[in-house]
Each structure stands twice: as structure tokens, then as C-alpha cells.
Amino acid sequence: MNLFRLDASILPGNSASAEIADIAEAEWAAAHPGAQVTRRHLGTDPLPSDAWALATTAAFVPEADRTPAQLEALALAATLAEEVRNADAAIFAVPLYNWGVSQHFKSWVDLVITGTGDPTAQLLKDTPTVLATTLGGGYAPGTPREGWDHSTPYLERILGDLWEAELTVVRRELTLAASNPAMEGLRGLAEQQHKEALAAARDAGRKFADR
């Protein structure tokens, strides 16, 4: 058995998304002692910013004429795709940044798609997968920022619709309430959502461990 885990927080020592993912991983590990875990942390070990462009443009160049940088980018893309393809279960810890997914996560997705050689490849088909995603503010219906979350729908499209993962989403909002004075009135609600997210992570972890 092989669990693939990807983290995208730029604050690994204080990551709300990692806290959720840790719980789900612990449940999976308890059910699969000694199993392999493949990790990819984009926040602490970001991918080269030019890798996707190099890998993509290499497809338009005869193989003998590709530069060393293009060959390296193609090899990286193939490795990233294989990490996902080999997963028996997967966990993604991806916070919202600036109302969308971070550039380093988007680069990873683009490279994985390039590395498959087929943009429609179902890399996680029927693979039990937990998405832990966190948002600093509130985006629920009726809030001032309703509709501003351009991260969660994208993640669901890629992981669930394109790669056909058996996807469970654990979503926590208001993570900045404890540290932002302007959100002081929301701290009670934020704590409630925190507790609910951790409980949902345990439940999701147990269910996907059983799969």
C-alpha cells in the first residue's frame, strides 16, 4: 500500500491544512502499519518556476534537439505524474491564498498533467482521497465574500472530475479569526468550525483507511 501526501502551505510550522491532513493520515497509518508514504511538500520544497514551460515547449522540439533544461523538466514532470499514479490513497493539504490556489500548487498540477502525456488521464480513478483545505476568511452563503473562493472548486475539478478520485473534502474557514483583530467577533464561530473540521478529518480518515 502506498499513501501519497501533498502539502502546499507556506507556513509548515503553523499550518491549519496540515493539522487536518495529519489526523487523516494518522487514521490511515493505523489501518496500514508499515505502509509506504510518498510525500511532496510544495511550500518548503517548491518546484522550479520555469519547469512547466520547459516541459511543455519540449514537446514541440525534436528529441535530439531538446536542451538539458527541457530534458530535466520532462523528467520532473514524469516523476510527479508517477507519484500520483502509484497512490493507493491520497491526502492533499491545500490552503486558499489570495482567493485561489497558490502558484506553486498550480505549477505542480500543470507539470503532472504534462507528465502524463494525456491531459485527460484519470490518475486517481477510484482512489480514496482526502482534500484538506483551509480559508482565512468566511465565504459561506450570505457573507460579504460569498463566491470569492476560487480554490475549492478548482481543486474539486482537478482531483475529482479530471483525475476521478473518490474525493472527500474537509474544509475549514475563518482560520485567521484568532489573530486578526477585525475578526474578533467571529472567534467563537471560528473555534466551532475548527472543532468540526478536526472531527470531519477523523471521520474521513477512518473511512478512507477502510477503503
C-alpha positions as CSV (number, residue, x, y, z in Angstrom):
1,M,0.0,0.0,0.0
2,N,1.2,3.5,-0.8
3,L,-0.2,6.8,0.5
4,F,0.6,9.9,-1.5
5,R,0.5,13.1,0.6
6,L,0.9,16.6,-0.8
7,D,1.2,19.8,1.3
8,A,1.1,23.3,-0.1
9,S,1.2,25.6,3.0
10,I,4.0,28.2,3.0
11,L,3.8,28.1,6.9
12,P,4.6,24.4,7.6
13,G,5.2,25.1,11.3
14,N,1.7,26.6,11.8
15,S,-0.4,25.1,9.0
16,A,-4.2,24.7,9.5
17,S,-4.4,22.4,6.5
18,A,-1.6,20.2,7.7
19,E,-3.4,19.8,11.1
20,I,-6.4,18.3,9.2
21,A,-4.2,16.2,7.0
22,D,-2.2,14.9,9.9
23,I,-5.3,13.5,11.5
24,A,-6.5,11.8,8.3
25,E,-3.0,10.4,7.7
26,A,-2.8,9.0,11.3
27,E,-6.1,7.1,10.8
28,W,-4.8,5.7,7.5
29,A,-1.4,4.7,9.1
30,A,-3.1,3.0,12.0
31,A,-5.0,0.8,9.5
32,H,-1.9,0.2,7.3
33,P,1.1,-0.1,9.7
34,G,4.4,-0.1,7.9
35,A,2.9,1.0,4.6
36,Q,4.8,3.4,2.3
37,V,4.1,7.2,2.4
38,T,5.3,9.3,-0.5
39,R,5.4,13.0,0.4
40,R,5.6,16.1,-1.6
41,H,5.7,19.5,0.2
42,L,5.4,22.3,-2.3
43,G,5.6,25.0,0.4
44,T,9.1,24.0,1.7
45,D,10.4,22.4,-1.5
46,P,8.8,24.4,-4.4
47,L,9.2,23.3,-7.9
48,P,11.3,25.3,-10.4
49,S,9.2,28.2,-11.7
50,D,10.2,27.5,-15.3
51,A,9.8,23.7,-15.3
52,W,6.3,23.6,-16.7
53,A,7.2,26.0,-19.6
54,L,10.3,24.0,-20.4
55,A,8.5,20.6,-20.3
56,T,5.6,21.9,-22.4
57,T,7.8,23.6,-25.1
58,A,10.0,20.5,-25.3
59,A,7.1,18.7,-27.0
60,F,7.5,21.0,-30.0
61,V,11.2,20.2,-30.3
62,P,12.7,17.1,-31.9
63,E,14.0,14.9,-29.1
64,A,17.6,15.2,-30.3
65,D,17.4,19.0,-30.2
66,R,16.0,19.3,-26.7
67,T,18.1,21.3,-24.2
68,P,19.4,19.8,-21.0
69,A,16.9,22.0,-19.1
70,Q,14.0,20.7,-21.2
71,L,15.0,17.1,-20.6
72,E,15.3,17.8,-16.9
73,A,11.8,19.4,-16.8
74,L,10.3,16.5,-18.7
75,A,11.9,14.0,-16.3
76,L,10.5,16.0,-13.3
77,A,7.0,16.1,-14.9
78,A,7.1,12.3,-15.4
79,T,8.2,11.7,-11.8
80,L,5.4,13.9,-10.4
81,A,2.8,12.1,-12.5
82,E,4.1,8.7,-11.4
83,E,3.9,9.7,-7.8
84,V,0.2,10.3,-8.2
85,R,-0.5,7.3,-10.4
86,N,1.1,4.9,-7.9
87,A,-1.1,6.1,-5.0
88,D,-3.4,3.6,-3.3
89,A,-4.7,6.5,-1.2
90,A,-4.0,10.2,-1.3
91,I,-4.2,13.3,1.0
92,F,-3.9,16.9,-0.2
93,A,-3.5,19.7,2.2
94,V,-4.0,22.9,0.2
95,P,-4.9,26.3,1.7
96,L,-6.6,29.2,-0.1
97,Y,-4.2,32.0,-0.9
98,N,-5.4,35.4,-2.3
99,W,-8.8,33.8,-3.2
100,G,-7.3,31.0,-5.3
101,V,-4.8,28.2,-5.3
102,S,-1.2,29.2,-4.8
103,Q,1.1,29.4,-7.8
104,H,3.3,26.6,-6.6
105,F,0.3,24.2,-6.4
106,K,-0.9,25.3,-9.8
107,S,2.6,24.7,-11.2
108,W,2.5,21.2,-9.7
109,V,-0.8,20.4,-11.4
110,D,0.4,21.7,-14.7
111,L,3.5,19.6,-14.5
112,V,1.6,16.5,-13.5
113,I,-0.7,16.9,-16.5
114,T,2.2,17.4,-18.8
115,G,4.0,14.4,-17.3
116,T,1.0,12.0,-18.1
117,G,1.3,12.7,-21.8
118,D,-2.6,12.8,-21.8
119,P,-4.4,15.8,-20.3
120,T,-7.5,13.6,-19.6
121,A,-5.6,10.8,-17.8
122,Q,-7.6,9.6,-14.8
123,L,-4.7,9.4,-12.4
124,L,-6.6,8.9,-9.2
125,K,-9.6,6.9,-10.6
126,D,-11.4,5.3,-7.7
127,T,-8.6,6.2,-5.3
128,P,-9.8,7.2,-1.8
129,T,-8.6,10.8,-1.4
130,V,-9.0,13.4,1.3
131,L,-8.7,17.1,0.5
132,A,-7.9,19.3,3.5
133,T,-8.5,22.9,2.5
134,T,-8.5,25.9,4.7
135,L,-9.6,29.5,4.3
136,G,-8.6,32.5,6.3
137,G,-12.0,34.3,6.0
138,G,-15.6,33.4,5.7
139,Y,-17.1,32.5,2.3
140,A,-20.4,30.9,3.3
141,P,-23.7,31.9,1.5
142,G,-24.8,35.4,2.6
143,T,-21.3,36.5,3.7
144,P,-19.7,39.6,2.0
145,R,-17.1,37.3,0.3
146,E,-19.5,34.7,-0.9
147,G,-18.3,33.4,-4.3
148,W,-14.7,34.6,-3.7
149,D,-13.3,31.1,-3.0
150,H,-11.8,30.2,-6.4
151,S,-9.7,27.5,-4.8
152,T,-12.0,24.8,-3.6
153,P,-14.0,24.5,-6.9
154,Y,-10.7,24.2,-8.8
155,L,-9.3,21.5,-6.5
156,E,-12.6,19.5,-6.9
157,R,-12.4,19.8,-10.6
158,I,-8.8,18.5,-10.8
159,L,-8.9,15.8,-8.2
160,G,-12.5,14.7,-8.5
161,D,-13.6,15.4,-12.0
162,L,-10.4,15.2,-14.0
163,W,-8.5,12.6,-12.1
164,E,-11.6,10.8,-10.8
165,A,-10.5,10.4,-7.2
166,E,-13.0,9.1,-4.7
167,L,-12.9,12.5,-3.0
168,T,-13.8,13.6,0.5
169,V,-13.4,17.4,1.2
170,V,-12.7,18.6,4.7
171,R,-13.0,22.4,4.6
172,R,-12.3,24.9,7.4
173,E,-13.0,28.6,7.2
174,L,-12.1,31.6,9.5
175,T,-8.6,30.4,10.3
176,L,-7.4,34.0,10.7
177,A,-10.0,34.9,13.2
178,A,-7.7,34.2,16.2
179,S,-5.0,36.5,15.0
180,N,-7.0,39.3,13.2
181,P,-8.5,41.9,15.4
182,A,-11.0,42.8,12.8
183,M,-12.4,39.3,13.1
184,E,-12.7,39.2,16.9
185,G,-16.5,38.9,16.7
186,L,-16.1,35.7,14.7
187,R,-13.8,33.9,17.0
188,G,-16.5,31.8,18.6
189,L,-17.7,30.6,15.2
190,A,-14.2,30.0,14.1
191,E,-13.4,27.8,17.1
192,Q,-16.6,25.8,16.4
193,Q,-15.6,25.3,12.8
194,H,-12.1,24.3,13.9
195,K,-13.6,21.5,16.1
196,E,-16.0,20.4,13.3
197,A,-13.1,20.2,10.8
198,L,-11.0,18.1,13.1
199,A,-13.9,15.7,13.7
200,A,-14.6,15.5,10.0
201,A,-10.9,14.8,9.4
202,R,-11.0,11.8,11.8
203,D,-14.2,10.5,10.2
204,A,-12.8,10.9,6.7
205,G,-9.5,9.3,7.7
206,R,-11.3,6.3,9.1
207,K,-13.5,5.8,6.1
208,F,-10.7,6.2,3.6
209,A,-8.4,3.9,5.6
210,D,-11.1,1.2,5.4
211,R,-11.1,1.5,1.6
